[in-house]
Amino acid sequence: MQLSSMGRMGRIPSNYLLRCKRYSRRLPNLVLCAESMAAVPRRSASDVFWHCMDIEISIHDLAGHFQAARSASPGAASPGSQNYYLLDVREAWEVEICALPGHLHIPMGELPDRAQQELDPEAHIIVVCHHGRRSLIVARWLREQGFERVQSLAGGLEAWACQIDTTMPRY
């Protein structure tokens, strides 16, 4: 798998990527972490992908995951049991208004007590909230706790309701 030329801060200069390719040839047991722009030890072949995973996922990428899940199992209403799951960190009253199908609901305030018991540190977790601020905080916190495959839905459910599913109630 090739490293993406898009990083958290925008386009990475091509000379930087070239230096990284040369660096990785000389030190094959290391991979480049896109988040910290540092070389980290490689534990498996899949490390290249997970260490380069952006902290945020776009609503269009998530919609693509939903579409892939539906085409893989046509009767499925949600991708919850596919290769990732959705973690909704909004309050209960917010979830009653609207939610994505197949989500796991743990309010942000309860997460420190419930994360280690209810979340799989090896799973790909996509955190969602109303506008994307709380989910970004939670995604960063979960990564600090050892959950490496966590992403936040950029723009939150508000962006999803405006651009992807215009029938979803907004608040």
N, C-alpha and C positions, 0 to 999 in steps of 0.2 A: 504494500500500500504506500502510496506516495504522500509526502507531507503537503498539506494545503498551503497555498501561497497567501491565504487570508488568515490573519490572526485577530486577536481581540482588539487590537488598535488599528485595524485596517490592513492594507496591503503591505506585506513584508518585502523589503527590497530584494531583488533577484541576486545581488551579490551576497547577501546574508544567507539565502538558501543555498547558494553554491558553496559557501564556506561550510555550512552545515553538512552538505553531502560529502565534502572532502573529510570533514571531521568524523562523520559516521563510518566512512570506509576505514579510517585509521583505528577507530575505537568501536568495533561492532557490538560490544556489550552495553552500549549506551544509546539512549534515544533522546530526542529533543522534546522537551516539555513546552508546548505552545503557550501555556499560561504564564510560566515563569521565565521562559526563554533560556532555560538551563538544561544541561545534559543530566539525565537521571539514569540509574541502572535499569537495564532491560531484564525483566523476569520471564517473559514469554514472547512469542511472535506477535501476539495481539497487543502488546504494550504500545507499539507504534501508534495504533489507532486511539487507545484510551488516553495516552499521555498527550495526544494532540487534540482531544475533544474540547471544543469551546465550552465555556461556562454557560452560554445561552444557546438555545435552539430557536429558530424562527418559526412563526406560525405556519409558514408554507412547508417547511421541513416536517413539522409534526403532522400536517395534513397528508403529506406523502407517506408517512408511517401508517396513518390511519388507512389510507387507500391500499397500501401493501398488505396490511393485516386483513382487510376485507377481501382482497383478491386471493389471499392464501387460504382463507376459510370463509366462503361466501355467506354463511349464516351468522357469522360473528358480528355483534353490534359494536364491539370495541376491541382495541388491541391489548387490553389489560394483561392477558396471560401470554402475550407474544414475547419478543426479546427485550421488552422494557415495560415499565408501568408508570402510571401518572400518580403523583402525590399532590393532593390539593391541600394547601396550608391556610385556606380562608376559614373564617368563622362559620359556625353551623347555619346561621341565618343567611349568609351569603350563598352557601351551597344549596339551600332550599330554593333560591331564585333561579340559579342556573349552574350547570356542571357538565363537564365532559363525561361521556359514558366510560365506565370501567375504572374510575378513579379510586384511590385510597384516600380517605379524609382523615388527616391529623392536623388540627389547628396549630398554627405557629407556636403559640404559647405552651402547648403540650408536647411539642416535638422533643425537647431535651430529655423528658422522662420516658418517651415511647420509642425513640428512634432505634436504639440498639435491640429492643425486643421485637419490633414489628417490621423493620426494614432489612433487606438483604444487602450487605456491603458489596457483593459481587454483581448485583443487578444494575441495569441501566435505568435510572430513575429520572423522570422529567417532572420537575416541580412547577406547579401552577398556582397563580393567585389572580387577583382582580386586574392589576395594571403591570405586574411583573417586578415590582420593587421587593415585596416580601419574599417572593420565590427566589430572587437573586440572593438575598441575604441568607435564606435557608440553604440554597445550593452551595454557597461558599462555606457555610458552617458545616454542612454535611461532608464536604471535601476535607475540611480540617479534622473531622472525626474519623476519616479513613474510607469514606464512600467515594471512590475515585470516578465512578461513572455516573455522575449527577449533572443535570443541566436544568436551567431555568427557562421557562417559556417567555421569550422576549415579547413585551407588550401585554402579556397576560390574556385573560379571557375577554377583556375589553377589545383588544385587537382581533382576537379570534371571532368575536361576535360581529365586528365591523367588516372584516374582510373575508372570512372563510364561511361562517355559518350565520347569515343575516337573520335567520329565524330565532336564534338564541336570544332569550330575554337579556336586556341590559339594565344596569342599575348605577 
